[in-house]
Amino acid sequence: MRKKVKENRINEVVKNLKPNKVVLFIIDPRKYHSVHLKILKGVIKTKKFSGIYITVNKPYDALIKYLKENNIPADNIFFIDAISKSV
C-alpha cells in the first residue's frame, strides 16, 4: 500500500510503524534533509528498529558522520553503499 504523507505527519507515521515490516520512504528532494533526519531519528533512535539502509546519494563514510553528528546510533543498521565506487 502506498501513502503520501505530509512532512508534519512524519512523526505520527513513524510512531505507528510495526516491527518486521518493509517500509520505503520516497522523499521530495527539496525537503530531503529535514524529512530524512526525522525518519532516521524516529525509526532508529526512538523505535530502536534495526534494518538495512540502501544509500544511493551519499557515500557510507559521509552517512556515518551525519548519523554521529545527529546522535543517531548505527550499530543495528546494515548499510548497502551503492554510490562509493562511482565517487
Contacts in CASP RR format, 6 or more apart in sequence:
PFRMAT RR
TARGET T0000
AUTHOR 0000-0000-0000
METHOD contacts of the structure
MODEL  1
MRKKVKENRINEVVKNLKPNKVVLFIIDPRKYHSVHLKILKGVIKTKKFS
GIYITVNKPYDALIKYLKENNIPADNIFFIDAISKSV
3 13 0 8 1.000
5 13 0 8 1.000
7 31 0 8 1.000
7 34 0 8 1.000
7 35 0 8 1.000
7 38 0 8 1.000
10 35 0 8 1.000
10 38 0 8 1.000
10 39 0 8 1.000
11 38 0 8 1.000
11 42 0 8 1.000
14 38 0 8 1.000
14 39 0 8 1.000
14 42 0 8 1.000
14 43 0 8 1.000
14 46 0 8 1.000
14 47 0 8 1.000
15 42 0 8 1.000
15 46 0 8 1.000
15 47 0 8 1.000
17 23 0 8 1.000
17 43 0 8 1.000
17 47 0 8 1.000
17 49 0 8 1.000
19 49 0 8 1.000
23 43 0 8 1.000
25 35 0 8 1.000
25 39 0 8 1.000
27 35 0 8 1.000
27 36 0 8 1.000
27 39 0 8 1.000
28 35 0 8 1.000
37 70 0 8 1.000
40 67 0 8 1.000
40 70 0 8 1.000
40 72 0 8 1.000
41 70 0 8 1.000
41 72 0 8 1.000
43 49 0 8 1.000
44 72 0 8 1.000
44 73 0 8 1.000
44 74 0 8 1.000
44 76 0 8 1.000
44 77 0 8 1.000
45 71 0 8 1.000
45 72 0 8 1.000
45 73 0 8 1.000
48 76 0 8 1.000
49 76 0 8 1.000
50 76 0 8 1.000
50 77 0 8 1.000
50 78 0 8 1.000
51 76 0 8 1.000
51 77 0 8 1.000
51 78 0 8 1.000
52 77 0 8 1.000
52 78 0 8 1.000
52 79 0 8 1.000
52 80 0 8 1.000
53 63 0 8 1.000
53 77 0 8 1.000
53 78 0 8 1.000
53 79 0 8 1.000
53 80 0 8 1.000
54 79 0 8 1.000
54 80 0 8 1.000
54 82 0 8 1.000
55 63 0 8 1.000
55 79 0 8 1.000
55 80 0 8 1.000
55 81 0 8 1.000
55 82 0 8 1.000
55 83 0 8 1.000
56 82 0 8 1.000
56 83 0 8 1.000
57 83 0 8 1.000
58 66 0 8 1.000
58 83 0 8 1.000
59 81 0 8 1.000
59 83 0 8 1.000
59 84 0 8 1.000
59 87 0 8 1.000
60 79 0 8 1.000
60 81 0 8 1.000
60 84 0 8 1.000
61 84 0 8 1.000
63 79 0 8 1.000
64 74 0 8 1.000
67 73 0 8 1.000
67 74 0 8 1.000
68 74 0 8 1.000
END
